[in-house]
């Protein structure tokens, strides 16, 4: 356990305004407790406080919300050479003595002491990985905005006159069709309803075009960063800039996932036993990082369509009685392991 290799553990219960920290010995005995503000100065005070009360140099800090309210504290501790661990909020079953900031900090420290020293949950890295995460979040918001605008525009045109309904008769709004909607002039004799309908259609068409341009820029920036970080990853069949970026964001850094199986489980691509009686089978894993699972699904579908080797594998599995869903699950696990091997051997990643 971690308690066997460290001198002290620090538990940190983080909040918007303050952080409460407790330092304990490897045996779980409380040495001191303090509360600091959630500022850079408060984080520096926390680092100095740990240095004053730690009984030895080997200290590990279990920080709740290390990628939210506790991110400043986690960065300061890492810069000071303190090992930072990701800790979830304690379950209600663990709060037998009630709930308070010192109690939660104490529970975080005790949880850290019981961890396997070879399987520590380290926080995800900053830098280029964080830049990719921001771009992926922005891309999701842009996609939702564009889809909502398209649905609104289609509904608006379908309730208009014949010219409007003709413009709505398309699966996708091409740039030419959007330009037609934007450039339509106000005709003489139009009613107020018709005038407002055209103005709103123009506004929605402009939004669709603008978000489309933003998505193209987002894709270019993702491709640039991914190509610099992991050129071997994006060179693989079916792996585009979005899928590669999601894989890097979830994988984070060397050592976060201990092996290929752990990465597949993190992606929700590991098989789960679902056997009963004479039936021996595995089912889909509905847990894990669903964004990474979605990226694996896109890669598998691309290879399913365009890779002769994958097509041959699919036909062989079908002849064995496997359903397409089971085959996709197997392929996703294979792709997850392949991505892990590529990421783990890439020296340009942290």
Secondary structure, 3 states (H helix, E strand, C coil): CHHHCCCEEEEEEECCCEEEEEEEECCCCEEEEEEEECCHHHHHHHHHHHHHHCCCCCEEEEEECCCCCCHHHHHHHHHCCCEEEEECCCCHHHCCCCCCHHHHHHHHHHHHHCCCCCCCCECCCCCHHHHHHHHHHHHHHHHHHHHHHHHHHHHHHHCCCHHHHHHHCCCCCCHHHHHHHHHCCCCCCCCHHHHHHHHHHHHHHHHHHHHHHHHHHHHHHHHHHHHHHCHHHHCCCCCCHHHHHHHHHHHCCCCCCCCHHHHHHHCCCCCEECCECCECCEECCCCCCHHHHHHHHHHHHHHHHHCHHHHHHHHHHHHCCCCHHHHHHHHHHHHHHHHHHHHHCCCCCC
